[in-house]
């Protein structure tokens, strides 16, 4: 079933039951969760989601001439999301990004995880949070702040991680052209690492407008975490000064990309670390052709900047084919492999210390 284009007037629920999936619970018995599509609209901003991976599947905005466009990459059907290998639009976890050797030691116990990228683990393993059906806990598509909340119970031992975790992701349209995302998680019985990320692929020119190399980016980070040949952090924290990673001032994505092997895929150490619920600037993206601007703020310590280097001949919405650099990802997060680097901010969550990760996307027009 094709996902219809979001009109600029519709505020009705777009709930389409597309499949029933059997998923095992902690006791090994099976329960069924339905996969649906849900819509939120406020003013000129329209967003669609699916509870498969708590995924953003479309976000429609006007440009400087009032022309609407969907500015996130994606697919025409939810079935295609269930077969996706690029984490398009999804929430990734239990630990986003990479853990070297797919292992770590916590409180004297060594844990071996399910490797899915050579000897390492990426975005939670072979079946991370992006590849499960989340429950819809709350859905309100009318009123001052339309919102939807998804929950997922991750069982002790899932992909090798210790302890049961209850995760919640809430999406809310607030203010004018603003999308607020709140990620929370509770460790129910054991300390465990938790670091979620939202993996939307952004192209402010429109998902089918080509590459993002001419779009200007600002990243509010004067340091980054260098990586080895397998993209595992070395443990060092280095200055961006004099490197292709310096986006402290606005610059085109493609201005220095040829100095890298295939493109950007690096964690930035955000300046002026947020505390608790306090947000601080993380990044700004400006597409001069359309005039669209994205401003991102967060309370997370890190930001993974990724220029969709691995996309190749991916058939997306409307049959458009996505190639490398067709979009950029701005994944606010804990530092990658932090469980193996004591000098990195901790991602360990305990029953007494829950996980709270907030971000705010503000969209505007700049002529």
C-alpha positions as CSV (number, residue, x, y, z in Angstrom):
1,X,0.0,0.0,0.0
2,X,1.4,3.4,-1.0
3,X,1.7,6.2,1.5
4,X,-0.4,9.1,0.2
5,X,1.2,12.6,-0.1
6,X,0.4,14.7,2.9
7,X,-1.9,17.6,2.1
8,X,-1.4,21.0,3.7
9,X,-4.9,21.0,5.1
10,X,-5.5,17.5,6.4
11,X,-5.3,16.9,10.1
12,X,-7.0,13.5,10.1
13,X,-5.4,10.3,11.3
14,X,-3.8,8.3,8.6
15,X,-3.8,4.9,10.3
16,X,-3.2,2.0,8.0
17,X,-2.9,-1.5,9.3
18,X,-0.3,-3.0,7.0
19,X,0.8,-6.1,8.7
20,X,0.7,-8.1,11.9
21,X,4.0,-9.3,13.3
22,X,4.6,-11.9,15.8
23,X,7.2,-10.8,18.3
24,X,8.6,-12.9,21.2
25,X,8.3,-11.4,24.7
26,X,10.7,-12.2,27.5
27,X,9.0,-15.4,28.5
28,X,9.3,-16.7,24.9
29,X,5.6,-16.7,24.2
30,X,4.3,-14.6,21.2
31,X,2.2,-11.5,21.1
32,X,1.1,-9.5,18.1
33,X,1.7,-5.9,17.5
34,X,0.1,-4.0,14.5
35,X,2.2,-1.8,12.3
36,X,0.5,1.5,11.5
37,X,1.1,4.9,9.9
38,X,0.3,8.1,11.9
39,X,0.1,11.7,11.0
40,X,0.6,15.0,12.8
41,X,0.1,18.5,11.5
42,X,0.5,22.0,12.9
43,X,0.5,25.0,10.6
44,X,2.8,24.4,7.6
45,X,4.5,21.4,9.2
46,X,3.2,17.9,8.4
47,X,4.9,14.7,9.7
48,X,4.2,11.0,9.3
49,X,5.5,8.2,11.5
50,X,5.3,4.4,11.7
51,X,5.7,2.4,14.9
52,X,8.1,0.1,13.1
53,X,11.3,1.5,14.6
54,X,9.5,4.6,15.9
55,X,10.3,5.9,12.5
56,X,9.8,9.3,10.8
57,X,8.6,8.5,7.3
58,X,7.9,12.0,6.0
59,X,8.2,15.6,6.9
60,X,6.7,18.2,4.6
61,X,7.6,21.9,4.6
62,X,7.1,24.9,2.3
63,X,10.1,26.5,0.6
64,X,10.6,30.3,0.1
65,X,8.0,30.3,-2.7
66,X,5.5,28.3,-0.6
67,X,6.1,25.1,-2.5
68,X,5.7,22.0,-0.4
69,X,8.3,19.2,-0.4
70,X,9.1,16.2,1.7
71,X,12.6,16.8,3.2
72,X,13.3,13.3,4.5
73,X,14.4,10.2,2.6
74,X,12.2,7.2,2.8
75,X,10.1,4.6,1.1
76,X,6.6,4.2,-0.4
77,X,5.5,1.4,1.9
78,X,6.1,0.2,5.4
79,X,7.1,-3.2,4.1
80,X,10.1,-1.5,2.6
81,X,11.1,-0.1,6.0
82,X,11.0,-3.6,7.5
83,X,13.6,-4.6,4.8
84,X,15.7,-1.4,5.2
85,X,19.4,-1.8,6.1
86,X,20.3,2.0,6.3
87,X,18.2,2.9,9.4
88,X,16.3,5.4,7.4
89,X,14.2,7.6,9.7
90,X,14.3,5.2,12.6
91,X,15.3,5.3,16.3
92,X,18.5,3.3,16.8
93,X,19.5,1.6,20.0
94,X,19.8,0.1,22.7
95,X,23.2,1.8,22.0
96,X,23.5,3.9,18.9
97,X,26.6,4.0,16.8
98,X,29.5,1.5,17.3
99,X,30.9,-0.5,20.2
100,X,34.4,-1.9,19.4
101,X,34.8,-5.6,19.4
102,X,31.0,-5.9,20.2
103,X,32.0,-6.2,23.9
104,X,32.5,-4.3,27.2
105,X,32.9,-4.8,30.9
106,X,30.6,-3.3,33.4
107,X,30.9,-3.7,37.2
108,X,33.3,-6.6,36.7
109,X,31.1,-8.6,34.3
110,X,32.2,-9.0,30.7
111,X,29.4,-8.8,28.1
112,X,29.7,-10.1,24.5
113,X,27.2,-8.5,22.1
114,X,25.8,-9.5,18.8
115,X,28.2,-8.2,16.2
116,X,26.7,-7.0,12.9
117,X,29.5,-4.9,11.3
118,X,32.5,-7.2,11.2
119,X,33.7,-7.8,14.7
120,X,31.9,-4.7,16.0
121,X,28.3,-3.8,16.8
122,X,26.5,-1.0,15.1
123,X,23.2,0.6,16.2
124,X,22.2,-2.1,18.6
125,X,23.1,-5.3,16.7
126,X,21.4,-7.5,14.2
127,X,18.0,-6.6,15.5
128,X,18.2,-3.3,17.3
129,X,15.5,-0.9,18.2
130,X,15.1,0.1,14.6
131,X,13.9,-3.4,13.6
132,X,11.1,-3.9,16.2
133,X,7.5,-2.9,16.5
134,X,7.0,-0.2,19.1
135,X,3.7,0.2,21.0
136,X,1.7,3.4,20.5
137,X,1.3,4.7,24.1
138,X,-0.3,8.0,23.2
139,X,-1.6,9.6,20.1
140,X,-3.1,13.1,19.8
141,X,-3.4,14.6,16.4
142,X,-5.4,17.7,17.3
143,X,-5.0,20.7,19.6
144,X,-2.2,23.1,20.4
145,X,0.6,20.4,20.5
146,X,-0.1,17.3,18.4
147,X,2.0,14.4,19.6
148,X,2.6,10.7,19.5
149,X,4.6,8.5,21.9
150,X,6.0,5.0,21.3
151,X,7.3,2.6,23.8
152,X,9.5,-0.6,23.6
153,X,10.4,-3.1,26.3
154,X,13.9,-4.5,25.6
155,X,14.5,-7.8,27.4
156,X,17.5,-8.7,29.5
157,X,20.1,-10.3,27.2
158,X,18.6,-8.8,24.0
159,X,21.5,-8.6,21.5
160,X,23.8,-9.4,24.5
161,X,22.9,-6.3,26.6
162,X,22.3,-6.7,30.3
163,X,19.0,-5.9,32.0
164,X,15.5,-5.0,31.0
165,X,15.0,-1.6,29.6
166,X,11.7,0.3,29.0
167,X,12.3,3.0,26.3
168,X,9.9,5.8,25.3
169,X,10.2,8.1,22.3
170,X,7.8,11.1,22.0
171,X,7.3,13.3,19.0
172,X,5.5,16.7,19.5
173,X,4.8,19.6,17.2
174,X,5.4,22.7,19.2
175,X,5.4,26.4,18.4
176,X,5.7,27.4,14.7
177,X,7.4,24.7,12.5
178,X,9.0,22.9,15.5
179,X,9.4,19.2,16.1
180,X,10.4,18.2,19.7
181,X,11.7,14.7,20.3
182,X,12.1,13.3,23.8
183,X,13.8,9.9,24.4
184,X,13.6,8.3,27.8
185,X,14.6,4.9,29.1
186,X,14.5,3.1,32.4
187,X,16.8,0.3,33.5
188,X,14.3,-2.0,35.3
189,X,16.7,-4.3,37.1
190,X,20.4,-3.9,36.1
191,X,22.8,-1.2,35.1
192,X,23.2,-1.1,31.3
193,X,24.4,1.2,28.5
194,X,21.7,3.2,26.7
195,X,22.3,5.7,24.0
196,X,19.5,6.3,21.5
197,X,19.6,8.3,18.3
198,X,17.1,9.5,15.7
199,X,18.5,8.5,12.2
200,X,16.5,10.6,9.8
201,X,18.2,11.4,6.5
202,X,17.6,15.1,5.7
203,X,17.6,16.9,2.4
204,X,16.2,20.3,2.7
205,X,15.9,20.7,-1.0
206,X,13.5,17.7,-1.0
207,X,14.1,14.0,-0.8
208,X,14.3,13.8,-4.6
209,X,16.3,16.9,-5.3
210,X,19.8,15.3,-5.6
211,X,22.8,15.5,-3.3
212,X,23.3,17.9,-0.3
213,X,26.8,18.9,-1.1
214,X,25.8,22.6,-1.8
215,X,23.9,22.9,1.5
216,X,25.5,24.9,4.2
217,X,26.2,23.3,7.6
218,X,27.2,24.8,11.0
219,X,28.2,22.4,13.8
220,X,28.7,23.9,17.2
221,X,31.6,21.7,18.2
222,X,35.3,22.6,18.4
223,X,36.4,19.0,19.0
224,X,35.6,15.5,17.6
225,X,36.5,11.9,18.4
226,X,39.0,10.5,15.8
227,X,38.4,6.9,14.7
228,X,40.4,4.0,13.3
229,X,39.9,2.3,10.0
230,X,36.8,0.5,11.3
231,X,35.2,3.8,12.5
232,X,35.8,2.9,16.2
233,X,37.0,5.9,18.3
234,X,40.6,5.8,19.3
235,X,39.7,7.4,22.7
236,X,41.3,10.7,21.8
237,X,39.4,14.0,21.6
238,X,40.9,16.3,18.9
239,X,40.4,19.8,17.8
240,X,38.6,20.4,14.5
241,X,40.9,23.3,13.7
242,X,42.7,22.8,10.4
243,X,40.7,19.6,9.6
244,X,37.9,18.9,7.1
245,X,35.7,18.5,10.2
246,X,35.6,22.3,11.1
247,X,32.1,23.6,10.6
248,X,32.2,26.1,13.4
249,X,31.3,28.7,10.7
250,X,28.8,27.9,7.9
251,X,30.3,26.0,5.0
252,X,29.0,23.8,2.2
253,X,28.9,20.1,2.9
254,X,31.0,19.4,-0.2
255,X,33.6,22.1,0.4
256,X,36.2,19.7,1.8
257,X,34.5,16.3,1.4
258,X,37.1,15.2,-1.2
259,X,39.7,15.2,1.6
260,X,37.9,12.3,3.2
261,X,37.7,8.7,2.0
262,X,34.0,8.6,1.3
263,X,32.4,11.4,3.2
264,X,31.5,12.5,6.8
265,X,30.8,9.8,9.4
266,X,32.2,11.3,12.6
267,X,31.1,12.1,16.2
268,X,31.4,15.8,17.3
269,X,31.9,16.8,20.9
270,X,29.3,19.5,21.3
271,X,30.4,22.7,23.0
272,X,28.6,24.0,26.1
273,X,27.4,20.6,27.2
274,X,23.7,20.6,28.1
275,X,22.6,19.7,31.6
276,X,19.4,17.8,32.4
277,X,16.6,19.2,30.3
278,X,18.6,22.2,29.1
279,X,19.1,22.4,25.4
280,X,22.0,24.1,23.6
281,X,22.7,24.6,19.8
282,X,24.0,21.5,18.0
283,X,23.8,22.3,14.2
284,X,22.2,24.5,11.5
285,X,21.6,23.4,7.9
286,X,20.6,25.9,5.2
287,X,19.6,25.1,1.6
288,X,20.1,28.3,-0.3
289,X,18.0,27.1,-3.3
290,X,14.8,26.4,-1.4
291,X,15.6,28.8,1.5
292,X,14.8,26.1,4.1
293,X,16.7,26.2,7.3
294,X,16.9,23.5,10.0
295,X,18.2,24.4,13.5
296,X,18.9,21.5,15.9
297,X,19.4,21.8,19.7
298,X,19.9,19.0,22.2
299,X,21.0,18.1,25.7
300,X,23.2,15.2,24.4
301,X,27.0,15.5,24.5
302,X,27.6,14.2,20.9
303,X,26.5,14.6,17.3
304,X,27.2,12.1,14.6
305,X,27.4,13.9,11.2
306,X,26.9,11.4,8.4
307,X,26.6,12.2,4.7
308,X,24.8,9.0,3.6
309,X,28.0,7.6,2.2
310,X,26.7,4.0,2.0
311,X,23.5,4.8,0.1
312,X,23.8,3.3,-3.4
313,X,21.0,2.6,-5.8
314,X,18.4,2.7,-3.0
315,X,14.9,2.9,-4.5
316,X,13.0,5.4,-2.4
317,X,9.7,7.3,-2.5
318,X,8.1,7.7,-5.9
319,X,10.8,5.4,-7.4
320,X,13.5,8.1,-6.9
321,X,16.9,6.4,-6.5
322,X,19.1,7.6,-3.6
323,X,22.8,7.7,-4.1
324,X,25.8,8.6,-1.8
325,X,25.4,12.1,-0.3
326,X,21.7,12.2,-1.1
327,X,21.1,13.4,2.5
328,X,22.8,14.1,5.8
329,X,22.1,12.7,9.2
330,X,22.4,14.7,12.4
331,X,22.3,12.1,15.2
332,X,22.5,13.6,18.7
333,X,23.9,10.9,20.9
334,X,26.3,9.7,23.6
335,X,29.9,9.3,22.3
336,X,30.4,6.1,20.3
337,X,32.1,3.2,22.1
338,X,31.9,5.1,25.4
339,X,31.6,1.9,27.4
340,X,35.2,1.2,26.4
341,X,36.6,4.7,27.0
342,X,36.4,6.0,30.6
343,X,37.3,9.5,29.5
344,X,34.1,9.7,27.4
345,X,30.8,10.8,29.0
346,X,29.1,7.8,30.5
347,X,26.1,6.1,28.8
348,X,25.4,3.8,31.8
349,X,21.8,3.9,33.0
350,X,20.7,2.4,36.3
351,X,17.3,1.8,38.0
352,X,18.1,5.0,40.0
353,X,19.5,7.0,37.1
354,X,17.2,7.0,34.0
355,X,18.1,8.1,30.5
356,X,16.9,11.4,29.2
357,X,17.7,12.6,25.7
358,X,16.0,15.6,24.2
359,X,16.2,17.4,20.9
360,X,14.4,20.2,19.1
361,X,14.2,20.8,15.4
362,X,13.2,24.3,14.3
363,X,12.4,24.9,10.6
364,X,12.3,28.3,9.0
365,X,12.9,30.2,5.7
366,X,15.9,32.3,4.8
367,X,15.7,34.0,1.5
